[in-house]
Amino acid sequence: MASQPSTQPTLLARRQHLAVPGAKQFTKAWLEIEVVTPSTVVPSPFPSASTSPGQEFTSDAETTASPSPVSTAPSSAGQDSMSFEAIEAFVERYENPAKSYATLYRKSFVRAEGIHIFDDFGKAYVDCLNGFGVNPLGHNPPVLTQTMQSYLLSSPIWSAIDLQTPERREFIETLFAAVPDELRTFKICLTGPTGSEANEMALKMARKSTGRSGIFAFRGCFHGSTITANSLTGNAGDGDLIRSAAHVHHMPFPRLQAEDCPYHRGGEESVDLCLMHVRGALEDAKGGTNLPGAMIIEPVQSDGGIIPTPIRFLEGLRELCTAHDIIFISDEVQCGFGKTGHLFGYQRASIVPDILVCSKAWGGGQPLSFVLYGERLKTTAPTGTWRGNQLAFKLGSAFLRELSAQHVLDNVKAIEDFWSQQAKCMKTVFGAPIHEIRISGGLLGLEFESTATCKAVFDALLEAEEGLLTKWGGRNYKTLIFWFALNMNDEQLQHINELILAALHKVLAPKHADKEANCQGTLASY
């Protein structure tokens, strides 16, 4: 197997200005890399049989995100391998380098299997980026490869807008067989392939149904990158001139800790004050705000840093929407498809939205977006040439059946329990540098007290002998965001925990080293 050259030219530290949500611009300095040593291929820490936390997976076609041994991964190292300098030059020439994931991750990735992704030198990385949650069962699980192989041999139709096809019918019927009872009377509108387009359709429906144009969105939420969807997103510091859609009002969002709350009150008092603000905006005749047509919220803020919306806040907003004839939209793009331990994120609360916006994981790794809407909604004509992605329908149906057959939602709840326990250990051992650890199902947000600390841990994870990919984001870029494969077993979770602890130990001096032994996956070997 070809190996990586022993050294590469020194990469001089470069500075790049990034706009930060909700804050002034800050300057990000790439760390100076003196020498890049040869990458080693890391043996797989996982057995061939996959066991989820608390239960066995019994499918003949094993679907746990366990890879075949990493040591067998072929290396593409050679004349086509790309150094960071080459990647950077490519992006500078052909793309917008301001916010490039190619230059942030500094590697060229060539293949993936299970929970691992490999660069062109053969180095393995545990993938907790997962295409922003597009790959809910890891990379190339049997359910995906077998479905694709059989479909490719059937002389398939690839795209058919909304012509009736067996694949379209199968997906819709499988979906409605899986949804909770309160959604069985809903209808579906398939849109273009992105969550932004699905959110645009939801807003069209709300405005047409109410005759009102105003939208209440919430601070910290992310709803997409088209003009209206981006206007709903609370990135006031991004400096994008395209954020110009009218009639959008950003309401306060409650937080657990007082320093994060807009009123500097945490917990239940934060919920009360934020609900009071929304109620006042709706009911004050001299408040200057017209009654909106819709409210839109993420049940779990994902891009904001994995911040679960308090249940009582969701329920209070639903009551206000009902009282004032406002359409309640649940943006499920990043937290739907089982990521919270429920099929939909709104199910964390005792509510029923008027519209659900769905994208990302629903196509089994292929682009697929749609809205589910109740009977009171007036529809508009479907939009988007790519609303008939037949391969996405086929894979989406197979993945939905897999959620049920393999009891994946139960597994997600076990994943949440695992990280809840680890969070207590991390806070105890490392103390104040970790501001907050937030968990919802298979989603984890690890927030630090400073941007610099967060970036250092991000780099430590990336550059370890066996790397780990996560997202660097949240407010002021102080949060690492993890999307875990929903079928990870306990041994895989333990291994990821050890990688995270090793990176934390490298960057942060443990505050209570005497308590390390109480954590699963101790730091003793680091």
Summary of the structure (lengths in Angstrom):
residues: 526
radius of gyration: 23.1
end to end distance: 29.0
largest distance: 73.3
contacts: 1787
relative contact order: 0.14
helix: 38%
strand: 17%
